[in-house]
Amino acid sequence: MKKVRRYDLDWLRVLVFGLLIFYHVGMFFVPWGWHIKNPKLYDWLQIPMAFVNQWRLPILFVISGMGTRFALSWRGGGQYSKERLLRLGIPLLVGMLLIVPPQLYVERIVNAQFEGNYWDYYTSVAFAGIYPEGNLSWHHLWFLPYLLIYSLVLTPVFLYLRNQPEAAFLQWCRRMIAKPMGFYVFIIPLYFCEALLEPFFPVTHALIGDWFTLINFLVLFFYGYLLISIGDDFWEHLARIRRTVLIIAVLAFCIQLFIWYRVEDSTIVHFSEALVKVTNMWSWILVLMGYGAKYLNRNSSYLRYLNEAVYPFYIFHQTITIIIGYYMLQVGWGFLPKFLIMCIGTFLGSWTLFELVRRVNVLRPLFGLKGKFV
């Protein structure tokens, strides 16, 4: 089968990963748990952060599932699995050895849990014990092992669906999305996951015991593959309802804010909020994909450059953010200058390292880029 590429999905991937830098800089300023925190925290920042947080990771897993469908249209299962192991496994290992330890060092210094220079830290305790008690961690790179596991575990299912384009399940999905609000049937598994698993398995990104995160994102990854497998019917029906879905998305987020700030928690409220939450999340995913298909499905030289830059930027960015944040702790500036310096510094630092990596062929596979060794 010939290769297929949707440039709108590439643009969305670039934009969402770019947004990740602003989000992680924002984590320095909001009263949520993070590795280091600004001395002054800003409650108002929670609303835009919460809005983005609802869909930023879910849409990345959906897009990854869609990309898997395109990749398997011209690859065999063995070739695809090998490529995933190399493309995800090697950067994960390199990241844990070289990129993540400086984050832990800054965190330990700020929290008065270590004294000494970075070399002392790296050669003595950097890999002693598992985080948070110890220092071995993948931190922001948790996305990679989860995606790798999903890719390998679901490959037999994906190959079946690829080889059976008229399978009864795919036909049922086509009939469902043809209905006025048929896309929302997909929130049912997400709702049960949110309502029944989330209260008992808080998000840790530690893989072991992280059942809510594991199952929730596995479902979304599978949905990405499934929706592309449906074919042009998906894009046509999505175009038909995108305005309605936008209205639902706005209303759902407003209702969610009302529940958070005005409603006392209870069992009934929990089950109700879970429905609102998954409706909000799924609606924004559909909105972004619907309008992305209309306005972003075009290629450019900028996209080709940015599409290659996304992966290394993702690997490098949080370490740079935390290092800059460490120095921002020591100045008495307000929110705006600190936020701008951290964002600009993170972009420039990530871009500089990306330009270095892309020019040295032996480094490229270490940070997720194709090279002569891959």
C-alpha positions, 0 to 999 in steps of 0.5 A: 500500500502507498504511504499516506500523510495528513499534514493537519495531524502533523501540524496539530502534533507540532502545535500541541508539543509546542504548547507543552513548553508553555504548559510546563513553564506554567507549572512553575507558577501554579499551586499544583505539585511539580519539581520546583515552584516559584516562591509566589504562586498564581491561582488565576493561572489554574483556569487556562492551565486546566483547560489545556490539561484536559486535552493536551495529552489525550490528543497526542495519544490519539494522533499517535494512534492515527500515525500508527495506522499510516505506518502499518499501511506500508509496514509489516508487524515485525518491521513496525515493532522493531522501528518502535523499539529503536525510535522510542526505546533508545531516546528513553534510555539516553534521556534517563541517562543524560537529560533527566538527571539534571532535573533531579539534581536541581530538585534535590538542591532546591529541596535541600536533599543534596549538597555538592556539585553536579558531578558529585551527584551524577557519580554518587546518587543519580541512579540510586533508587527509584523516584520519588524516594530515589533518583532514577526516573524518566520524568517528562519522558514517561510518554515514551514507555507508555507509547511503546507498550501500547504500540507493541501490545496492540500491534496484533489487533491493528494488523487484524483491522488493517487486513479486515477493512470490512470487519463487523466492528469497523462497519458498526463504527461507520454506522455510529459516526454517521448518526448526529452525535454518534461520535460520543459513543466513544466516551463510554469506555472513557467514562467508566475509566474516569469514574471507576479507576481514577479515584483509586489509581492516582496518576503517577506516570510510574507505569507500575500500578498506574492503572488509570493512566495506562488504560485511559491512554491505551483507549485513546491510542486505540481510538486514533488507529480506529478512526483512521481505519474507518477511512474518509467517513471519519473526516466527512462526518467530523466536518459535518458536526464540528460547529456543534461539537465546538459548542458542546466543548465550550459548555462542557468546560464551563460546567466543569469549572462550575463543578470545581468551584461551586459544588461540594464533592460527593459520590453523585458529583464525582460520577457526574463530573466524570461524564462532564470531564470525558465529554469536554476532553473528547469534544476538544479533540474532535474540535481540534481535528475537525478545524485542523482538517479544514485549515491545516491540511497543507504541506510546507517547508516549515512543517517539514522542519518543525516535524523533525524538531518536535521529538528532540524539543520534547526530550530537551525542553523540561530540563532547560525549563527547570534549570532556568527556573532554578535561577528564576527562584533567586530573583524577585521579579513578577510573573510576566518577566519570569514566564517570558524568560523561561519560555524564550530560554526553553525554546532557544535552548531546545532549538540550539540542541536540536540544531546540534543533534540534527547535524551530527549523524551519530547523535540523531538516533539517540534523540529520535531522528532518523540516521544511517544507523536506524 
